[in-house]
Amino acid sequence: MKYRSTRGSKDTKNAAQAVIQGIAQDKGLFVPESIPQLPFALEDMKEKTYQEIAFDVIRSFFTDYTEAELQECVNGAYDKKFEAADIVPMVKAGDVYFLELYHGKTAAFKDMALSILPYLMTTAMKKEKEDKKIVILTATSGDTGKAALEGFTDVPNTEIIVFYPNEGVSQVQERQMTTQEGENTHVFAIRGNFDDAQTGVKKIFNDSDFAEELAKLGCKLSSANSINIGRLIPQVAYYVYAYAKLLEKGAIGIGDKINIVVPTGNFGNILAAYYAKEMGIPVGKLICASNENKVLTDFINTGIYDVKRDFYLTNSPSMDILISSNLERLLYHLSGDNGAEIAALMESLEKNKQYEVNDSMKKGLSEFWACYANMDETNAAIGRMYRENGYLMDTHTAVGYKVYEDYRNETGDQTVTVIASTASAYKFADSVAASIGLDIEQDGFVNVRALHEKTGVKIPAGLKGLETKKIRHKEVLDKEDLKAAVRDALK
Ligand SMILES: *Cc1c(COP(=O)(O)O)cnc(C)c1O
């Protein structure tokens, strides 16, 4: 299987090369030449473990890795560091299934891919005889940063540098990152939002003079954001697994369609669901849920992507994004692999802050259904779900649930539905505690304890003791100064 750029350059890579490079030279994202079919029949998937499905899915895409190499990656990633024995529990609450993707070390779904990416990366470095140190640059809206730090800490021959929006993440998220230990970790707050961080990082990737400068230091840049294909492909596995679990529970029969709801920011997680569908998982609608930064809702409903709008800081900060990177991959697939067309759309986005896709791509978008939830609706959904079913959702998952309710009300569609549950409620304890009727304090850690006392839901191990841990990273940068920070970090 070869990988090519969404922006049409002829150059192809194998998976290992694409994982190391992170982003294509022409600024596009790597996509597989074709999406493989599931390597097993639907009737044979019922008894499979998470590790078996992850292996089969990743193996279908990353054909240049040997079976032994991938087995080692999968076994190293999906082990006891997950607090759920089956890695991804599926919990029914009310009339819907929650696919709990947050039982890894950092209590968000980013662990699903970022616990395996370091293995895929170091294996790739060996395979490709890469002799440079790999410097992972990461822009984060709150959860990717910590998951990437946790994954790459003290991995030999790597450095990890994270940029997060100052005042744009929750207290727990910030403390998780600023207390990170490890010799090769660097964390910076920037005066700006996630889009500024992501744009700044992409600019560094595309700076060939800087790449040369780093090469002289024996370094090479890569990415741990979902622009890296090594992030996206492992995420496909849990949607395949979700279908196996529903079969096992007897909730569906073989071949029955399911709907999947994904609270969306950078469009990575929902794109993984689209890949699962393309591989042969029977999916009806892919339901895209946004918060007030509803650029994707508008896009899916009109075919016009327009970032000329206000940016909101919400209580689902990991979705406070206006420039959704991975949408570029979907557009590429919907255009019939027309790289020139995608390059033109992305140029329009850069120059005019908007683009409109053609009619055939608009037609392709009808596989998706999109809506959004504002903060009041999100909080109300958390309260309602807890009162009626005793189930605790985080703010992002609640955005998904509210949009699911809208979808049901509007369409009457009764298809069995899975909501991607993307984070532990404790990461956003202030909002969640208030939503279930608790009096909240200024200090988020007090709210974590109150939430636990009230609900009895276990606090993830990774969040315990954060409050008293030493803060090791304090620097705040202007958004123009990212390159200088990288230079300094590598000295
Ligand atoms: C990253 C994140 C999202 C958004 O995922 P995308 O892949 O960027 O669409 C949603 N919820 C949580 C908790 C996240 O950390």
PDBQT file of the ligand as one rigid body, heavy atoms in Angstrom, charges set to zero:
ROOT
HETATM    1  C1  LIG A 501      -9.585  15.928  20.146  1.00  0.00    +0.000 C 
HETATM    2  C2  LIG A 501     -10.899  15.801  20.812  1.00  0.00    +0.000 A 
HETATM    3  C3  LIG A 501     -12.096  15.884  20.076  1.00  0.00    +0.000 A 
HETATM    4  C4  LIG A 501     -12.109  16.186  18.606  1.00  0.00    +0.000 C 
HETATM    5  O1  LIG A 501     -11.528  15.151  17.840  1.00  0.00    +0.000 OA
HETATM    6  P1  LIG A 501     -11.081  15.420  16.342  1.00  0.00    +0.000 P 
HETATM    7  O2  LIG A 501     -10.416  14.178  15.897  1.00  0.00    +0.000 OA
HETATM    8  O3  LIG A 501     -10.143  16.593  16.410  1.00  0.00    +0.000 OA
HETATM    9  O4  LIG A 501     -12.302  15.750  15.584  1.00  0.00    +0.000 OA
HETATM   10  C5  LIG A 501     -13.284  15.678  20.748  1.00  0.00    +0.000 A 
HETATM   11  N1  LIG A 501     -13.316  15.434  22.076  1.00  0.00    +0.000 NA
HETATM   12  C6  LIG A 501     -12.192  15.351  22.808  1.00  0.00    +0.000 A 
HETATM   13  C7  LIG A 501     -12.305  15.100  24.265  1.00  0.00    +0.000 C 
HETATM   14  C8  LIG A 501     -10.942  15.531  22.201  1.00  0.00    +0.000 A 
HETATM   15  O5  LIG A 501      -9.826  15.449  22.937  1.00  0.00    +0.000 OA
ENDROOT
TORSDOF 0
